[in-house]
Structures are given as C-alpha cells and as structure tokens.
Amino acid sequence: MSNPFDNLAPTKKSSETVKTVTDAQYQPKFSVIVPFYNAAETLAKAIHSILQQSWPAYEIILVDDGSTDDSAEIAKAFTSHQVHYYYQENQGVSAARNFGVAKSGGDWLCFLDADDWYYPDRLQLHGEWLQQQPSIDILTGDFEYWVDGDNAIKRSLAQTPAGQYLLGKYPSQTQLTFDEHALTLFVGKHFGDTHTLSVRKTLFLQSGGYPTEFKVCEDVSLLIRLCQHSHNIGAVTQPLAAYYVHPSSATRTNPLFAQQQTLAAYKKLIQEPFKPAIHAGVKIALRSAYLDLAYCQLNQGLRWAALKDIVRGYCHHEVTLRDLLSVTKSAIGS
C-alpha cells in the first residue's frame, strides 16, 4: 500500500517551521479527522460535538473505512464547505486516520473516533494556549471515561504517574508544561488519548503517522514518536472529551490478543534510537506490558505461556527478578 504522505513530507523539522507571531496574528487551524467503520449508531453524535465547538474547527474530515451499514449516508448528510467525506476500502483505523491527514489543509491535527465525543471547549482550550505560545508542538489534556452512554465513571489525568507528578508540580494551574521527568513518566503510561491530542501537522508527518502493522497500541506508538521529535509539550487539566468504554472493543473481547499486540509494539519501540528521557519511558512501558500479558495469561489458565514469556523478558533484561518471582509464584499457586 502506498504511503499517503509521500507527497506531503515536510522539508524542515517542525520546530523550524514556527514563525514568530503575536497572539492576535496566530490563529491555529484545526483539522479534525474522524475515521469510522459501521458506526451508524454513534457517528452523528461525534460529528455534532465537533460542529458545536466554541472554537470552530477549520475543517472536519470524515473517513469511511469501508462501512457496510448506514454510516455513509449519515456522514454525507453533514457535508458542507467545512465537512468533507471520503471513502476507502477497509484497511483499519490507522490507515483511515493517515488518509484523513493526507487530505487535510489545517496546520494542526485533531482526531475523534466515531463512538467518542468532544466537550464544547475542547478546541478552544488548545487554540487559546497556542495563541499565547505558538512554539508548542503537542497539546493534550484530561478526559472522562463513560459507560452506558450517560455515565462518566472516572478521569484520566490523575490516574497516571505523569499526571500526578504534573498536578503536584503545578497545583494551581490549568496548563501543565512537561519537563524531562514528566516526559519519561508520560511515555511510560500516558494520560489523555487520541481524542485529546492536538499535534502540529508537520510534526505528525515527520513522525511517520499512525503505524498500520498493529491493531492495538497504534496510538501509543505514534504518541511516543511524536514526543521524540517535539520540543514543547503541554496538557490542560480540564476534561476535553468523553471516551466511551465499548464492550465490543478488542481489549475487552480478546484481552489476550490486545496484550500480545501491546507487548509486540513496545518490543519494536525499544529498538529505536530514542533520546534518554523517551527510552526510559519505553522501558517502563515494556516492563508493564510483560506483566500485563503474564497476568492475562494466568487469568486464562495459560500458566506455562505466562512463565515462558516472563522468563524471556527477564533474560532480555526487560523485567526485574522481582517480576519473574511474582509471576512464578502466581503460576505455581494457580
């Protein structure tokens, strides 16, 4: 499959493309990419949440990834000078997002899955910060997990070591700026998600876009590469969007496959020549991926598979002796 970015690769690094401008001059243009596949039940709500933003999106790009239900008709009903519909044969969410980026005309990219939705000030909170500090490369923020369509159960930011560290460092601020330690913790376990990410388009292209070889962890793989190439990262403390905990997601219907894919993604990432802060974070994430897989295997009665994988991780110095003993003890006792 051809790379949709072949004709769009930036000639300069993202940090070199930022012009010195005043607050009043700089108006970031957000292109919001919405990939979907058979999302007739939720797509309209997702699109409405973008159209109702207090800071209007520059454009909304709807990418139909080969839907066979009524999704196409729903999407086409929204088309206008601002909303654009595209179709591709089914290739997966990563390819759909990359296709949308290739069609985009804004200088900033945002993403929204068809079963999630933005809160009204999601774009404004990022747009106003970019007006104040146009040299930023990446912005993210808090979000809320939702179940059953109308119940928010928890938030993302404070659930992670990175979020806890930043909230402790900036206890009275709504804008959190990353330092090296925050970056390591964030790579090790990120807060925010695809729908809270705003990234400079040149940085996205420089980072290669979403990897298409994984069905799980593709968003984290991209995020880590974005962090590698960025100079300024920030997060807002307000929840920006809703993440619907879908009962039919891959992580719920096939948790073993999801954990295997996650481990495979991090094993590939650990081989890349990241800067020290990023590499340290990938090591944290890789260790967690081994443990998550092992305990998933134990929960499914796969004791020998759990022992085999954790021993392999220990031999490669990717988990600790304590991790090995903990999994071994659980396997023997189960």
C-alpha positions as CSV (number, residue, x, y, z in Angstrom):
1,M,0.0,0.0,0.0
2,S,1.4,3.4,-0.9
3,N,2.2,5.9,1.8
4,P,-0.4,8.7,1.8
5,F,2.3,11.1,3.0
6,D,4.7,10.6,0.1
7,N,3.9,14.0,-1.4
8,L,3.5,15.8,1.9
9,A,6.7,15.2,3.8
10,P,7.9,18.4,5.4
11,T,11.2,19.8,4.3
12,K,12.1,21.2,7.7
13,K,11.6,20.0,11.2
14,S,8.5,21.2,13.0
15,S,10.5,23.4,15.3
16,E,11.9,25.2,12.3
17,T,8.6,26.0,10.7
18,V,7.2,28.0,13.6
19,K,7.1,31.7,12.8
20,T,7.4,34.4,15.4
21,V,3.9,35.9,15.6
22,T,1.8,37.9,18.0
23,D,-1.1,36.4,19.8
24,A,-3.6,38.4,17.7
25,Q,-2.0,37.2,14.4
26,Y,-1.7,33.5,15.0
27,Q,-5.0,31.5,14.5
28,P,-4.3,27.8,14.6
29,K,-6.4,25.9,12.1
30,F,-7.6,22.6,13.5
31,S,-8.3,19.8,11.0
32,V,-10.4,17.2,12.9
33,I,-10.1,13.6,11.4
34,V,-12.9,11.2,12.1
35,P,-12.4,7.6,10.9
36,F,-15.3,5.3,11.1
37,Y,-16.4,1.8,10.2
38,N,-20.0,0.7,10.7
39,A,-20.7,3.5,13.2
40,A,-24.2,4.4,12.3
41,E,-25.4,4.4,16.0
42,T,-22.8,6.9,17.2
43,L,-21.4,8.8,14.3
44,A,-23.9,11.7,14.3
45,K,-23.2,12.5,18.0
46,A,-19.5,12.6,17.3
47,I,-19.8,14.9,14.4
48,H,-22.3,17.2,16.2
49,S,-19.8,17.5,19.1
50,I,-17.2,19.0,16.7
51,L,-19.7,21.3,15.0
52,Q,-20.7,22.7,18.3
53,Q,-17.2,23.7,19.4
54,S,-16.8,27.2,20.9
55,W,-13.6,27.4,18.7
56,P,-14.8,26.3,15.3
57,A,-12.8,23.6,13.5
58,Y,-11.1,24.7,10.3
59,E,-12.4,21.5,8.7
60,I,-13.9,18.1,9.6
61,I,-12.6,15.2,7.6
62,L,-14.8,12.1,7.7
63,V,-13.1,8.9,6.5
64,D,-15.3,5.9,5.8
65,D,-13.2,2.8,6.2
66,G,-15.4,0.6,4.0
67,S,-18.6,0.7,6.1
68,T,-21.5,-1.7,5.2
69,D,-24.2,-0.1,7.3
70,D,-25.8,3.3,7.1
71,S,-22.7,5.2,8.2
72,A,-22.0,6.7,4.7
73,E,-25.5,8.2,4.4
74,I,-25.2,9.7,7.9
75,A,-21.8,11.2,7.2
76,K,-22.8,12.6,3.8
77,A,-25.7,14.4,5.3
78,F,-23.2,16.6,7.2
79,T,-21.1,17.5,4.2
80,S,-20.5,21.2,3.6
81,H,-17.7,23.7,2.9
82,Q,-16.4,22.7,6.4
83,V,-17.2,18.9,6.5
84,H,-15.7,16.6,3.9
85,Y,-16.5,12.9,3.3
86,Y,-14.0,10.4,1.9
87,Y,-14.3,6.6,1.3
88,Q,-11.6,4.0,1.3
89,E,-11.7,0.2,1.2
90,N,-11.4,-1.3,4.6
91,Q,-7.8,-1.0,5.8
92,G,-8.2,-0.3,9.6
93,V,-8.3,2.8,11.7
94,S,-4.6,3.7,11.4
95,A,-4.8,3.8,7.6
96,A,-8.1,5.8,7.8
97,R,-6.5,8.4,10.1
98,N,-3.5,8.7,7.8
99,F,-5.7,9.0,4.8
100,G,-7.6,11.8,6.5
101,V,-4.4,13.6,7.4
102,A,-3.3,13.4,3.7
103,K,-6.5,15.2,2.7
104,S,-6.3,17.9,5.5
105,G,-5.5,21.5,5.0
106,G,-5.1,22.8,8.5
107,D,-1.8,23.3,10.3
108,W,-3.0,21.4,13.4
109,L,-4.4,17.9,13.6
110,C,-7.0,16.5,16.0
111,F,-8.7,13.1,15.9
112,L,-12.0,11.7,17.1
113,D,-13.2,8.1,17.0
114,A,-16.8,7.7,16.0
115,D,-18.0,6.4,19.3
116,D,-16.5,9.2,21.4
117,W,-17.3,12.9,21.5
118,Y,-15.7,16.3,22.2
119,Y,-16.7,18.6,25.1
120,P,-17.7,22.1,23.9
121,D,-14.4,23.9,24.7
122,R,-12.0,21.1,23.6
123,L,-10.6,23.1,20.6
124,Q,-10.8,26.5,22.4
125,L,-8.6,25.4,25.3
126,H,-5.9,24.3,23.0
127,G,-6.3,27.2,20.5
128,E,-6.0,29.9,23.1
129,W,-2.9,28.3,24.6
130,L,-1.3,28.1,21.1
131,Q,-2.1,31.8,20.6
132,Q,-0.1,32.5,23.8
133,Q,2.7,30.1,22.9
134,P,2.8,29.2,19.2
135,S,6.1,27.3,19.6
136,I,4.3,24.3,21.2
137,D,4.4,21.1,19.2
138,I,1.9,18.9,21.1
139,L,-1.0,19.5,23.4
140,T,-3.2,17.0,25.2
141,G,-5.5,17.1,28.2
142,D,-7.7,15.2,30.6
143,F,-10.7,13.2,29.5
144,E,-13.6,11.2,31.1
145,Y,-14.4,7.5,30.7
146,W,-18.0,6.9,30.0
147,V,-20.1,3.7,30.2
148,D,-23.7,3.0,29.1
149,G,-23.8,6.3,27.1
150,D,-24.6,8.6,30.0
151,N,-22.3,7.7,33.0
152,A,-18.9,9.3,33.5
153,I,-17.0,6.9,35.8
154,K,-13.5,8.4,36.1
155,R,-11.0,10.8,34.7
156,S,-7.6,10.0,33.0
157,L,-5.1,12.6,34.2
158,A,-4.8,11.8,37.9
159,Q,-4.8,8.1,37.3
160,T,-1.2,8.1,35.9
161,P,2.2,8.8,37.5
162,A,2.8,11.6,34.9
163,G,-0.5,13.3,35.7
164,Q,0.1,13.0,39.4
165,Y,3.6,14.5,39.0
166,L,2.4,17.4,36.9
167,L,-0.5,18.2,39.2
168,G,1.8,18.2,42.1
169,K,4.3,20.4,40.4
170,Y,1.6,22.9,39.2
171,P,-1.0,22.6,41.9
172,S,-3.0,25.7,41.0
173,Q,-2.5,25.8,37.2
174,T,-4.7,24.6,34.4
175,Q,-1.9,24.5,31.9
176,L,0.8,21.9,32.6
177,T,4.2,22.1,30.8
178,F,6.3,18.9,30.5
179,D,9.8,18.6,31.8
180,E,12.2,15.7,31.2
181,H,10.8,13.7,34.1
182,A,7.2,14.2,33.1
183,L,8.1,13.1,29.6
184,T,9.5,9.8,30.9
185,L,6.5,9.2,33.0
186,F,4.1,10.1,30.2
187,V,5.8,7.7,27.8
188,G,5.7,5.0,30.5
189,K,2.0,5.5,31.0
190,H,0.2,8.3,29.1
191,F,-2.9,10.2,30.2
192,G,-5.2,11.7,27.6
193,D,-5.9,9.7,24.5
194,T,-6.3,10.1,20.7
195,H,-9.3,12.4,21.1
196,T,-7.5,14.9,23.4
197,L,-4.4,15.1,21.1
198,S,-3.6,18.2,19.1
199,V,-0.4,17.9,17.1
200,R,1.3,20.2,14.6
201,K,0.8,18.7,11.2
202,T,4.5,19.0,10.2
203,L,5.4,17.0,13.4
204,F,2.9,14.3,12.5
205,L,4.3,13.9,9.1
206,Q,7.9,13.9,10.4
207,S,6.9,11.1,12.8
208,G,5.6,8.9,10.1
209,G,1.9,8.9,11.0
210,Y,0.0,6.0,12.6
211,P,1.6,2.6,12.2
212,T,-0.6,0.2,10.3
213,E,1.0,-3.1,11.4
214,F,-0.7,-3.1,14.8
215,K,-4.5,-3.3,15.6
216,V,-3.8,-2.3,19.2
217,C,-1.4,0.3,20.6
218,E,-1.1,2.1,17.3
219,D,-2.0,5.4,19.0
220,V,0.6,5.0,21.7
221,S,3.3,4.1,19.1
222,L,2.6,7.3,17.3
223,L,2.5,9.4,20.5
224,I,5.9,8.2,21.6
225,R,7.4,9.1,18.2
226,L,5.7,12.5,18.4
227,C,7.3,13.0,21.8
228,Q,10.7,12.1,20.4
229,H,10.5,14.8,17.8
230,S,8.8,17.5,19.9
231,H,10.4,20.3,21.9
232,N,7.4,21.7,23.8
233,I,4.5,19.6,25.1
234,G,1.6,20.7,27.3
235,A,-1.6,19.5,28.8
236,V,-4.7,21.2,30.1
237,T,-6.3,19.9,33.3
238,Q,-9.9,20.2,32.2
239,P,-11.5,17.2,30.6
240,L,-11.7,17.7,26.9
241,A,-13.6,14.7,25.7
242,A,-15.5,11.6,26.5
243,Y,-14.1,8.1,25.9
244,Y,-16.8,5.5,25.6
245,V,-15.7,2.2,27.2
246,H,-17.0,0.0,24.4
247,P,-18.0,-3.6,25.4
248,S,-17.0,-4.9,22.0
249,S,-13.5,-3.3,21.8
250,A,-10.6,-5.6,21.2
251,T,-9.2,-5.1,24.7
252,R,-12.5,-6.4,26.1
253,T,-13.5,-9.1,23.7
254,N,-10.0,-10.5,23.2
255,P,-7.7,-9.2,26.0
256,L,-5.0,-11.8,25.3
257,F,-4.6,-10.6,21.7
258,A,-4.6,-7.0,22.9
259,Q,-1.9,-7.6,25.4
260,Q,0.2,-9.6,22.9
261,Q,-0.1,-6.7,20.4
262,T,0.8,-4.2,23.1
263,L,3.9,-6.1,24.0
264,A,4.9,-6.5,20.3
265,A,4.6,-2.8,19.8
266,Y,6.8,-1.9,22.8
267,K,9.4,-4.5,21.8
268,K,9.7,-2.8,18.5
269,L,9.8,0.7,20.0
270,I,12.6,-0.3,22.5
271,Q,14.9,-0.9,19.5
272,E,14.5,2.7,18.2
273,P,17.2,5.3,18.9
274,F,15.2,7.5,21.2
275,K,16.6,10.3,23.4
276,P,17.2,9.2,27.0
277,A,14.0,10.5,28.5
278,I,11.9,8.7,25.9
279,H,13.9,5.5,26.1
280,A,13.5,5.4,29.9
281,G,9.7,5.8,29.4
282,V,9.6,3.0,26.8
283,K,11.4,0.7,29.3
284,I,8.8,1.4,31.9
285,A,6.0,0.7,29.4
286,L,7.7,-2.5,28.2
287,R,8.0,-3.9,31.7
288,S,4.3,-3.2,32.3
289,A,3.4,-4.8,29.0
290,Y,5.2,-8.0,30.0
291,L,3.5,-8.1,33.4
292,D,0.0,-7.3,31.9
293,L,0.4,-10.1,29.4
294,A,1.6,-12.6,32.0
295,Y,-1.3,-11.9,34.4
296,C,-3.8,-12.0,31.5
297,Q,-2.4,-15.4,30.6
298,L,-2.7,-16.6,34.2
299,N,-6.3,-15.4,34.3
300,Q,-7.0,-17.6,31.3
301,G,-5.2,-20.6,32.8
302,L,-2.2,-20.3,30.5
303,R,0.5,-20.9,33.2
304,W,3.3,-22.2,31.0
305,A,2.8,-19.4,28.4
306,A,3.0,-16.8,31.2
307,L,6.2,-18.4,32.6
308,K,7.8,-18.7,29.2
309,D,7.1,-15.0,28.3
310,I,8.2,-13.6,31.7
311,V,11.4,-15.7,31.6
312,R,12.1,-14.3,28.1
313,G,11.6,-10.8,29.4
314,Y,13.9,-11.4,32.3
315,C,16.7,-12.9,30.1
316,H,16.5,-9.8,27.9
317,H,16.7,-7.5,31.0
318,E,13.2,-6.2,30.3
319,V,11.7,-7.2,33.6
320,T,13.2,-7.5,37.0
321,L,13.9,-10.5,39.2
322,R,11.1,-9.4,41.4
323,D,8.7,-9.5,38.4
324,L,9.9,-13.0,37.5
325,L,9.4,-14.3,41.0
326,S,6.0,-12.7,41.4
327,V,4.6,-14.3,38.2
328,T,6.3,-17.6,39.0
329,K,4.7,-17.6,42.4
330,S,1.3,-16.8,41.0
331,A,1.7,-19.5,38.3
332,I,2.6,-22.2,40.8
333,G,-0.1,-21.3,43.1
334,S,-2.8,-21.1,40.5
